[in-house]
Amino acid sequence: MNTEVTFESLNLSSGVLKAIEEMGFESPSSIQSAAIPLIMKGEDVIAQAQTGTGKTAAFGIPVAEIVDPTNRNVQAIIITPTRELCIQVAGEISKLCRHKRIRELPIYGGQSYDMQFKALRQGVHVVVGTPGRVIDHIKRGTLKLNDVKIAILDEADEMLDMGFIDDIEQILKETSTDRQTMLFSATMPMAIKTLAKKYMKSPQIVAITPQQVTVNLIEQYYYEVKEKYRFDSLCRILETEHAESAMVFCRTKRNVDELVEGMQSMGYSVEGLHGDMTQSHRTNVMNKFKSGVLDFLVATDVAARGLDIESVTHVINYNIPEDPESYVHRIGRTGRAGREGTAITLITAREMRMLRIIEQFTRSKIKRKDVPTLKDIHEQLTTKTVEKLVNTITEGNFSEYKPIILNLADEYDLVDIAASAFKYIADLEHGKLSVMEEHEQEKEPETVRLFINIGRKDKVMPADIVRSIADVSGLPGSIVGVIDILDSYSFVEVQRDHADAVMKSMKTIKIKGRKINMEKANRNQNQGQRRPRY
């Protein structure tokens, strides 16, 4: 009898388990279940897995367990082919290590050397880097790898295709021969096997065959939304999609509870399903959804496993899944038994890369749709009201109400009576629209104005500020709007969604030799004298 692998069964520490739970992972993916036990046993591993299958956590979780936070030297080196992947992997490692006092550092070309020098001097346990920048630091003597316990090559086949083989060999030669070596690759060309033979010790091979998906009967769409308007966008979509029976997928149990509460407050017939519920409660919810008592079921991936409900017309990814296989599993809940189905995914701009990975994996095109406007919703609701009225007229079961209308006709015009009745019905139908209109009025400005303690007398230019924000936050310079530079301080407008991340990252740097303090501009500062804008 096979026992299902859980994170708890992998004998992980409480700090790592807590981080995993906070990240919303409920159970290991196929690559995680296969690779983590081998790495924890000290084996070298070659893992063949596609991007987006959860492979970062497959090596990131063991890294969090193996690294000793009391040793300030670099103990893990992770090499990635691109700057974007470097930043992404470092972010994942940071989340997994948040309760372990382990410090990670991404190093890549285009980022300030000074910041990297400072961080390496202070002590870093895990370095995630691109080959060229790692080699630069090795040559400068600022990066020592002699204490490395584990070396990981991520997307190794892509690095070899890009001509990094010499750099990779040079980096591995800087590490101890006692290290563990992990090689993650989507394909297994001969160059990978040659590299493994030269630098790995009896590697264990893990190959995850991606499941295939048939999407012929499933229409797939995505809506790009802003994080703070995700719920409002969902409600607008539901009002125009005519979803008769829909499963809505969330990433975490908390997401499920919050979304169910919000949808119920808007009048939707909905309940949730996740692992913290008792079996009897889950069975009761499922029975209500299957019988049509509920129109919507909000669930996590784990809670929805094994569900086979033929009547589901829509699957909605309220949160985009962490890997393509989960996406396949989710959308497979619709389009069953020869029926057509619709799969809808809500994404933010930063999640676009995962959407493209899913498209590659499923070999299908996910079409873009725009979030409906209030005018669109008003027209849809009016059309619904007309259809109901026509159906009532066609059925003809209203003779008992005719005397009432005839009495009213003695005093009022028949067209006015009909229009008033239609308005009354429409107002009842448009209840959700009123709430959406209120939300529309409450929307916050798109940008936040930040105060920064450096100005014209420091010879600072707008480009200095934009470049510093982009370098230390890892965010594109396009998030920065208007910059006002005054004599001794400046104001910088940034997109509201990124303001906190920008302020946090700017605490550790200097511009023009001056330590930076950045905070939200208060009312007095905002009312200060304005200078020409850049």
Buried (B, 14 or more C-beta within 10 A) or exposed (E): EEEEBEBEEBEBEEBBBBBBEBBBBBBBBBBBBBBBBBBBEEBBBBBBBBBBBBBBBBBBBBBBBBBEBEEEEBBBBBBBBBBEBBBBBBBBBBBBBBBBEBBBBBBBEEBEEEBBBEBBEEEBBBBBBBBEBBBBBBEEEBBBBEBBBBBBBBBBBBBBBBEBBEBBEBBBEBBEEEBBBBBBBBEBEEBBEEBBEEBBEEBBEBEBEBEEBEBEEBBBBBBBBBEEBBBBBBBBBBBBBEBEBBBBBBBBBBBBBBBBEBBBEBEBEBBBBBEEBEEEEBEEBBEBBBEEEBBBBBBBBBBBEEBEBEBBBBBBBBBBBBBBBBBBBBBBBBBBEEEEBBBBBBBBEEBEBBBEBBBEBBEBEBEEBEBBEBEBBBEBBBEBBEEEBEEEEEEEEEEEEEEEBEEBEEEEEEEEBEEEBBEEBBEEBBEBBEBBBEBEEEEEEEBBBBBBBBBBEBEBEBEBBBBBBBBBBBBEEEBBBEBBBBEEBBBBBBBBBBBEBBBEBBEEBEBEEEEBEBEEBEEEBEEEEEBEEE
